Amino acid sequence: MLRLCARLPGQEIFNRVGRDSTGQFSFWRCRRQYRVGFSVAYRAGWKLGVAAVATNVAVTAMLIPIGILVFKDHLSLRNILGLIFCVLGLVLVARD
């Protein structure tokens, strides 16, 4: 069946197997680790709402220096206020 599908016109996906780029591999690896992280947080007793907000704030905080250094972005007042609201949201959600 797989051999038959590989010969059909427009079925280039079978020809691409093994030739995917490193970026795609990295994306899927990060996505898997992201899901594993949620599973570990849930097993450790975290509330999923807190874990989601904490993850988003952490990713945002890590991407800011990358954006500034690698992509030469600048921080506007709007960006800084957004980061402050992210941290405040984390504080409010984490508070029992």
C-alpha positions in Angstrom: 0.0 0.0 0.0 2.8 2.4 0.9 4.6 1.6 -2.3 1.4 2.2 -4.3 0.8 5.6 -2.6 4.4 6.6 -3.3 3.9 6.2 -7.0 0.7 8.3 -7.2 1.2 11.8 -8.6 1.1 14.6 -6.0 2.2 12.3 -3.2 5.6 13.9 -2.6 5.4 13.4 1.1 6.7 9.8 0.8 9.7 11.1 -1.1 10.5 13.7 1.5 10.8 11.2 4.4 14.3 11.4 5.8 15.0 14.8 4.1 13.2 17.0 6.6 15.1 20.0 7.8 16.7 20.4 11.2 14.2 23.2 12.0 11.2 20.8 11.7 13.0 18.3 13.9 13.7 21.0 16.5 10.2 22.2 16.4 8.7 18.8 17.1 11.3 18.1 19.8 10.4 21.3 21.5 6.7 20.6 21.2 7.2 17.2 22.8 9.2 18.6 25.6 6.5 21.3 26.2 3.9 18.6 26.6 6.1 16.5 28.8 6.7 19.6 31.0 2.9 20.0 31.5 2.6 16.3 32.4 5.4 16.6 35.0 3.9 19.8 36.4 0.6 18.1 36.7 2.1 15.1 38.5 4.0 17.4 40.8 0.7 18.9 42.0 0.5 22.1 40.0 -2.8 23.4 38.9 -2.8 23.4 35.1 -4.0 27.0 34.9 -0.9 28.1 36.9 1.4 25.9 34.8 0.1 27.4 31.6 0.5 31.0 32.7 4.0 30.2 34.2 5.0 28.6 30.9 3.9 31.5 28.9 5.6 34.1 31.1 8.8 32.1 31.1 8.8 31.7 27.3 8.1 35.4 26.9 10.9 36.4 29.3 13.3 34.1 27.4 12.4 35.4 24.0 12.8 39.1 24.8 16.6 39.0 25.0 16.8 36.7 21.9 14.6 39.2 20.0 16.8 42.1 21.1 20.2 40.5 20.5 19.5 38.4 17.5 16.8 40.2 15.6 17.7 43.7 16.7 14.2 44.4 17.9 13.5 47.3 20.3 11.3 47.4 23.4 8.6 49.9 23.2 6.6 51.1 26.2 3.8 48.8 25.0 6.1 45.8 25.1 7.3 46.6 28.5 3.7 47.0 29.8 2.8 43.7 28.2 5.7 42.0 30.1 4.6 43.6 33.4 1.0 42.4 32.9 2.3 38.9 32.2 4.2 38.8 35.4 1.3 40.3 37.3 -1.0 37.7 35.8 1.4 35.0 37.0 1.4 36.5 40.5 -2.5 36.7 40.6 -3.0 33.1 39.3 -0.3 31.6 41.6 -1.8 33.3 44.7 -3.9 31.0 46.7 
